[in-house]
């Protein structure tokens, strides 16, 4: 696995991503799992596609989910590598995770 290099362009791109913004805004203490749109999906395996081309059904569900930000925040916090979380792929989360750690280390240092 390649190390993610945090350039100013990458930081700007991730911070501008509405999914990442929703994850940052999520309440870390909230029990969100029962509220996810994924809980009413008849085929939960859609969130673990066999091929990258099969991501769209999961992304459509996540796009309308009221707790997708909390879902993504949990995935970033746990370094979840499998499946679609908060509408993101494994590769997207790997990049977001580097920015997530960077963000939280800056917040902690400012406290």
N, C-alpha and C positions, 0 to 999 in steps of 0.2 A: 504494500500500500504506500502510495506517495504521500509525502508530507505536504500539507497545504501551506503555501507561502501567502501571508497576509499583506497584499499590496493595497495601496489606497484605492485603486480601482475595484478590487475585489471587496473590500470593506464597504465601499459605497454601494456596490451592486447588491450585496446581501442585506445591508440595512434598508435599502429601497424595496426589497422584496416584501410584499404585503403578508406573506405567510410567516416570514421571520418577525415582522413587526407584531403580528398577532401572538406569536410565541412569547415575545418579550413582554407583552401586555397581559399575558395569562396569569391568573392567580395561582401560585404554586401550591397553595393549601386546599384548593377546590377539588372535590371528588367529582370529576367530569365524566368518567367512563360510562355511566348509565345513560348519558345524554347524547352520546355520539350517534351520528347517522349510520355508522357501521353496525350498530346493534340491531337495526331493523332490515339489514341487507340479507336477502335470502341466500346469497352465495358469498360468505365471508372470504372464501379463497380468492376473490377478486383483488384483495389487498396484498396478495402474495403471488403476483403474476409470474408465469414461467418465462415469458419473453418480454423484453423492454417495450415492444409494440403493444402489449396488452395493458398498459398503465392507464389509459384514458377512462375506463369504467370506474376505477378507484378514484381517480382525480376528480371526476364529475361528482361523485358522492362527497368527497372531502370539500369541494368548492362550496357546497351548500350546508355544510355541517356547522352547527352553532359552537362547537367546542374544538374545532380544528387547531386553533392556536394552542390550547392546553395540550392537545394530543402531540403536536410537534414539539412543544416545550419538554414534555416528558421524554420523547424519543431523543432529543438533543441532550438532555440531562443524563440519560442512561446510555448514550452512545449506541442506540438501537440500530442494528445494521440490516435487519430483515424486514421486508414488506414496505408498504406505503403508509406513512404516518403524516398526518396534516397535509396531505397532498404532495409530499416530497418523496423522491427516490433515495436509494442508498447513497448514490453519488452526490446528490444535492445536499443531503444531510451531512455527509462527510465535510463538505466545504462549510456549511452552516455551523457545524459543530466547532470548527476552528474559530470562527467569528464569535460564537456563543461563549466559548471559554475566554476569549480575548475580552469580550464585553464584561463578563462577570468578574474577571480579575481586575479590570479597571474600576468597576463599581466597588469591589471590596477594598481596593487600595484607597479610594476616595472616602471611605467611611472612617 
